[in-house]
Amino acid sequence: MIPKAYQKHLFYAEMAKLLEAGFGIREAADVLSEHDLPKAQAALLDELRQGLKDGKSIADALGGNRAIVSDLERSIILAGEQGGRLPPALQHLADYFGMLASARAEALKSLVHPILVLHIGVFIGTVPTAMVTGGKSMTQCAGSFFSTLLIVYVLAFLVFLGVRALLGAARNNPRIDRAIRRIPLLGKTRNDMAMAGFCKVYHTCLLAGLPMRETVERACDASQSGMIRDAGKRLQKTLSEGSPLGPRMVTEPAFPKAFARSYATGEAAGTLDKDLANWSNNFQTGTENGIKILAAVIPRILYFMILGFVAWRIIGFFNGYYGTLLKELE
């Protein structure tokens, strides 16, 4: 069972709290196992305990199953483990998944009304028309309603798969990623989410004292952005030349200009750890606000589209109804 965002938020928050209190990783796992955890959280805990039992590192124990633990999680856990800063690394993850859980709950809540209107619209568009113009029985009208509703469900599912595939391709394809970034609201929200992942992993690796090449590679991969991953190749080249990253970042369109300038000055002033922590929070807040705006705007767009469909079907119904009456009068 794949844990949902809020379940991961609770798992990482509890683990961070126990480790911060001085528990060892095995002790913390034992404490959590004594509670009646939901199946998804229990699956995460089982992965961890079995991996530790087999002599694996914490990152390998949790990250062995990529269906349960993403590359972003594994990168942050690995950096925290190697640098002896696992509690703040896990808290990073708790905050990140808490943000995702809150955003998804807000989005689902906002879709309730448009979905209800959609079902009413399909009913109005099929049943009265079938009864008046088609002379069908109630059973046939009900069949027409459910068959139309099934078509709507299939089309919505295909759209969902298409959007999901497009976003998945944008993780590695800079051109697709760039095109999505140009979409109002959605592009900025996606960019903020990518930069939040980048900054969280970069900050964790920096505090852990990992080599810069490894830090850049992990942070770019964690961003899940084709543009940032592509920029990471040039950042690696800059490091191999022995040059600072700040000036290179300023020239890269993958990074927001304000962030790139802040990185450059922080690199020169030796304040990168504080700057990255601040930017991580800023991008996470930007993601939360962006998703809330999308959760408010997209349902309204769907709502007016559905109202347009309902109005079209009502007009079609009355045209058919009065057309039938005129024919009978003639």
C-alpha positions in Angstrom: 0.0 0.0 0.0 1.4 3.4 -1.1 1.2 6.0 1.8 -0.7 9.2 1.1 0.9 12.6 1.7 -0.7 13.2 5.1 0.4 9.7 6.2 4.0 10.4 5.3 3.7 13.8 7.0 2.7 12.0 10.3 5.3 9.3 9.9 8.2 11.7 9.3 7.0 14.1 12.0 6.8 11.4 14.6 10.2 10.0 13.7 11.8 13.4 13.7 10.3 14.1 17.2 11.6 10.8 18.6 15.1 11.2 17.2 15.3 14.8 18.4 14.4 13.6 21.9 17.5 11.3 21.8 16.0 8.0 20.7 18.1 5.9 18.3 16.6 5.0 14.9 15.8 1.4 16.0 14.4 2.6 19.3 12.2 5.1 17.5 11.0 2.5 15.2 10.2 0.2 18.1 8.2 3.0 19.8 6.1 3.6 16.7 5.5 -0.1 16.2 3.8 -0.3 19.6 1.0 2.0 18.3 -1.8 0.9 16.1 -0.6 2.6 12.9 -2.7 2.9 9.7 -1.6 0.3 7.1 0.2 2.8 4.9 2.3 4.1 7.8 2.9 0.6 9.1 4.2 -0.3 5.6 6.8 2.5 5.9 7.8 1.4 9.3 8.1 -2.3 8.2 10.4 -1.2 5.3 12.6 0.6 7.8 12.7 -2.1 10.5 13.4 -4.9 8.0 16.1 -2.9 6.2 17.8 -2.1 9.5 17.6 -5.7 10.5 19.3 -6.7 7.2 22.2 -4.3 8.0 21.2 -1.6 5.5 21.6 2.1 6.0 18.5 4.2 6.9 18.3 5.6 3.4 18.6 2.2 1.8 16.1 0.7 4.3 13.4 3.3 3.5 14.4 3.9 -0.1 14.5 0.3 -1.3 11.0 0.4 -2.5 10.6 3.3 -5.0 6.9 2.8 -5.1 6.7 3.8 -1.4 9.6 6.3 -1.0 10.5 8.8 -3.8 13.9 10.0 -4.9 13.3 13.3 -3.1 12.7 11.5 0.2 15.7 9.2 -0.3 18.0 12.1 -1.1 17.0 14.1 2.0 17.3 11.0 4.3 20.6 10.0 2.8 22.1 13.5 3.3 20.8 13.8 6.8 22.1 10.3 7.7 25.5 10.9 6.3 25.9 14.3 7.9 24.5 13.2 11.3 21.5 15.6 10.9 18.7 13.1 10.4 16.1 14.8 12.7 16.0 18.1 10.7 16.1 16.1 7.5 13.0 14.2 8.5 11.3 17.4 9.7 12.0 18.8 6.2 10.1 15.9 4.8 7.3 16.2 7.3 6.8 19.9 6.4 6.9 19.1 2.7 4.3 16.3 2.8 2.2 18.3 5.2 2.1 21.0 2.6 1.1 18.5 -0.1 -1.6 17.0 2.1 -3.1 20.4 2.9 -3.1 21.4 -0.8 -4.7 18.2 -2.0 -7.4 18.3 0.7 -8.2 21.9 -0.4 -8.3 20.9 -4.1 -10.7 18.0 -3.4 -12.9 20.1 -1.3 -13.2 22.7 -3.9 -14.2 20.2 -6.6 -17.3 18.9 -4.8 -19.7 21.6 -6.1 -18.6 21.4 -9.7 -18.9 17.6 -9.7 -22.4 17.9 -8.3 -23.4 20.4 -10.9 -21.9 18.1 -13.6 -24.1 15.2 -12.5 -27.2 17.5 -12.5 -26.2 18.8 -15.9 -25.9 15.3 -17.4 -29.3 14.4 -15.9 -30.9 17.5 -17.4 -29.2 16.9 -20.7 -30.3 13.3 -21.2 -33.4 12.3 -19.2 -36.0 15.0 -20.2 -34.8 15.0 -23.8 -35.1 11.2 -24.0 -38.6 11.3 -22.5 -40.0 14.1 -24.6 -38.3 13.8 -28.0 -37.4 10.1 -28.0 -40.5 8.7 -26.4 -38.4 6.4 -24.2 -39.5 4.6 -21.1 -38.1 5.5 -17.6 -35.8 2.4 -17.8 -34.4 3.5 -21.2 -34.0 7.1 -19.9 -32.1 5.9 -16.9 -29.9 3.8 -19.2 -29.2 6.9 -21.4 -28.3 8.9 -18.3 -25.8 6.3 -16.9 -24.3 5.6 -20.3 -23.7 9.4 -20.8 -22.3 9.6 -17.3 -19.9 6.8 -18.1 -18.7 8.6 -21.2 -18.0 11.7 -19.1 -16.1 9.6 -16.5 -14.0 8.0 -19.2 -13.2 11.3 -20.8 -12.3 12.9 -17.5 -10.0 9.9 -16.7 -8.3 10.2 -20.1 -7.7 13.9 -19.4 -6.3 13.0 -16.0 -3.9 10.4 -17.5 -2.9 12.9 -20.2 -2.1 15.6 -17.7 -0.3 13.1 -15.4 1.8 11.9 -18.4 2.7 15.4 -19.4 3.8 16.4 -15.9 5.8 13.1 -15.7 7.5 13.9 -18.9 8.4 17.4 -17.7 10.5 15.9 -15.0 13.2 15.0 -17.5 12.3 17.0 -20.6 13.3 20.7 -20.4 11.2 21.7 -23.3 8.0 20.3 -21.8 8.9 21.7 -18.5 9.5 25.2 -20.0 6.1 25.0 -21.8 4.3 24.2 -18.6 6.0 27.0 -16.8 4.4 29.4 -19.2 0.9 28.4 -18.2 -0.5 31.1 -15.9 -0.7 30.1 -12.2 0.1 26.5 -12.9 3.6 27.3 -14.2 4.5 29.4 -11.2 3.1 26.8 -8.7 5.0 24.0 -10.4 8.2 26.1 -10.4 7.8 26.9 -6.7 7.3 23.2 -5.9 10.4 22.2 -7.9 12.5 24.9 -6.2 11.2 23.9 -2.8 12.5 20.4 -3.4 15.8 21.7 -4.8 16.4 24.0 -1.8 15.4 21.4 0.8 17.8 18.8 -0.5 20.6 21.3 -1.2 20.2 22.7 2.3 20.3 19.2 3.9 23.3 18.2 1.9 25.1 21.4 2.7 24.6 21.0 6.4 25.7 17.4 6.1 29.0 18.5 4.5 28.6 16.5 1.3 30.8 17.2 -1.7 29.4 20.0 -3.9 29.1 17.8 -7.0 27.0 15.3 -5.1 25.0 18.1 -3.5 24.1 19.7 -6.8 23.3 16.4 -8.4 20.9 15.3 -5.6 19.3 18.7 -5.4 18.6 18.9 -9.2 17.2 15.4 -9.2 15.0 16.1 -6.2 13.5 19.1 -8.1 11.7 16.8 -10.5 12.1 19.5 -13.1 13.5 19.0 -16.6 14.9 22.5 -16.8 16.6 22.3 -13.4 18.1 18.9 -14.2 19.4 20.2 -17.5 20.9 23.3 -15.7 22.5 20.9 -13.3 24.7 19.5 -16.0 26.2 23.0 -16.6 26.5 23.5 -12.9 28.6 20.4 -12.7 30.8 21.6 -15.5 31.3 24.9 -13.6 32.3 23.0 -10.5 34.8 20.9 -12.5 36.4 24.1 -13.7 36.8 25.3 -10.1 34.5 28.3 -10.5 31.8 29.4 -8.1 28.2 28.4 -8.9 26.5 31.8 -8.2 27.4 33.6 -11.4 26.5 30.4 -13.4 23.1 30.2 -11.7 22.3 33.9 -12.5 22.6 33.0 -16.2 20.3 29.9 -16.0 16.6 30.5 -16.8 15.7 27.4 -14.7 16.3 29.4 -11.5 14.3 32.5 -10.4 16.5 35.5 -10.7 16.0 36.6 -7.1 17.0 33.2 -5.9 20.1 33.0 -8.2 21.3 36.5 -7.0 20.7 35.5 -3.4 22.7 32.3 -3.9 25.5 34.3 -5.5 25.8 36.8 -2.6 25.3 34.0 0.0 28.1 32.0 -1.6 30.4 35.0 -1.4 29.4 35.9 2.1 29.4 32.4 3.5 25.7 32.5 4.4 24.3 29.8 2.1 22.9 27.6 4.8 20.7 30.4 6.2 19.8 31.7 2.7 18.8 28.2 1.5 16.7 27.6 4.6 14.8 30.9 4.0 14.3 30.2 0.3 13.1 26.7 1.1 10.4 28.1 3.3 9.6 30.8 0.8 9.1 28.4 -2.1 7.1 26.0 0.1 4.8 28.9 1.1 4.6 29.9 -2.6 3.6 26.4 -3.5 0.9 26.3 -0.8 -0.5 29.7 -1.9 -0.4 28.7 -5.6 -2.2 25.5 -5.0 -4.9 27.3 -3.0 -5.4 29.7 -5.8 -5.6 26.9 -8.4 -8.0 25.1 -6.1 -10.2 28.2 -6.2 -9.8 29.1 -9.9 -10.0 25.7 -11.6 -13.3 24.6 -10.0 -14.8 27.9 -11.1 -13.7 27.4 -14.6 -15.1 23.9 -14.6 -18.3 25.3 -13.0 -18.9 27.8 -15.8 -18.1 25.2 -18.4 -20.6 22.8 -16.9 -23.2 25.6 -16.7 -22.6 26.3 -20.3 -23.2 22.6 -21.1 -26.4 22.6 -19.0 -27.7 25.7 -20.7 -26.9 24.2 -24.1 -28.8 21.0 -23.3 -31.8 22.9 -21.9 -32.0 25.0 -25.0 -31.7 21.8 -27.1 -34.5 20.2 -25.0 -36.9 23.1 -25.5 -36.1 23.3 -29.2 -36.9 19.6 -29.5 -40.0 19.9 -27.3 -41.5 22.8 -29.2 -40.4 21.3 -32.5 -42.4 18.2 -31.7 -45.4 20.2 -30.7 -45.3 22.2 -34.0 -45.1 19.0 -36.0 -48.1 17.6 -34.1 -50.1 20.9 -34.7 -49.3 20.8 -38.4 
